[in-house]
Amino acid sequence: MPALELAEVILAVIIGTLFAIVYSLRVLILLERRVASMESNIQRLTQRVLKEETIIEKVVAGRKGRRRK
């Protein structure tokens, strides 16, 4: 009987390890989704900043053309 108990312990350790791996993969997937969301937000913000920069550059270029000599 002691050999059967040892096999049960080994089986429990293996199953526990598999559950730990599955849980860690779940956490990694959730973190990856969160990072992807952050990246898309950053991308949208940079696009807005780029639009504003082009508007500012046009205004500044227009003012340089109107300067008196």
C-alpha positions as CSV (number, residue, x, y, z in Angstrom):
1,M,0.0,0.0,0.0
2,P,2.8,2.6,0.6
3,A,3.6,2.4,-3.1
4,L,0.1,3.4,-4.0
5,E,0.2,6.3,-1.7
6,L,3.4,7.5,-3.3
7,A,1.8,7.3,-6.7
8,E,-1.1,9.3,-5.5
9,V,1.2,12.0,-4.1
10,I,3.1,12.1,-7.4
11,L,-0.2,12.3,-9.3
12,A,-1.4,15.1,-7.1
13,V,1.9,17.1,-7.6
14,I,1.6,16.7,-11.4
15,I,-2.0,17.8,-11.4
16,G,-1.2,20.7,-9.2
17,T,1.6,21.8,-11.5
18,L,-0.7,21.6,-14.5
19,F,-3.3,23.7,-12.7
20,A,-0.6,26.3,-11.9
21,I,0.5,26.4,-15.5
22,V,-3.0,26.9,-16.7
23,Y,-3.6,29.7,-14.2
24,S,-0.4,31.4,-15.1
25,L,-1.3,31.3,-18.8
26,R,-4.7,32.8,-17.9
27,V,-3.0,35.6,-16.1
28,L,-0.6,36.2,-18.9
29,I,-3.4,36.4,-21.4
30,L,-5.2,39.0,-19.2
31,L,-2.1,41.0,-18.9
32,E,-1.5,40.8,-22.7
33,R,-5.0,42.1,-23.3
34,R,-4.4,45.0,-20.9
35,V,-1.1,45.9,-22.6
36,A,-2.7,45.8,-26.0
37,S,-5.4,48.2,-24.8
38,M,-2.8,50.5,-23.4
39,E,-0.9,50.4,-26.7
40,S,-4.0,51.3,-28.7
41,N,-4.7,54.2,-26.3
42,I,-1.2,55.5,-26.7
43,Q,-1.5,55.1,-30.5
44,R,-4.7,57.2,-30.5
45,L,-3.1,59.9,-28.3
46,T,0.0,60.1,-30.6
47,Q,-2.3,60.5,-33.6
48,R,-4.1,63.3,-31.9
49,V,-0.8,65.0,-31.0
50,L,0.4,64.6,-34.6
51,K,-2.7,66.2,-35.9
52,E,-2.3,69.1,-33.5
53,E,1.4,69.5,-34.5
54,T,0.5,69.7,-38.2
55,I,-2.1,72.4,-37.4
56,I,0.4,74.4,-35.3
57,E,3.1,74.1,-38.1
58,K,0.6,75.4,-40.7
59,V,-0.3,78.3,-38.4
60,V,3.4,79.1,-37.8
61,A,4.3,78.8,-41.4
62,G,1.4,81.1,-42.3
63,R,2.6,83.7,-39.8
64,K,6.1,83.7,-41.2
65,G,4.8,84.5,-44.7
66,R,2.9,87.5,-43.3
67,R,5.9,89.1,-41.6
68,R,6.9,92.7,-42.7
69,K,10.3,93.2,-44.1
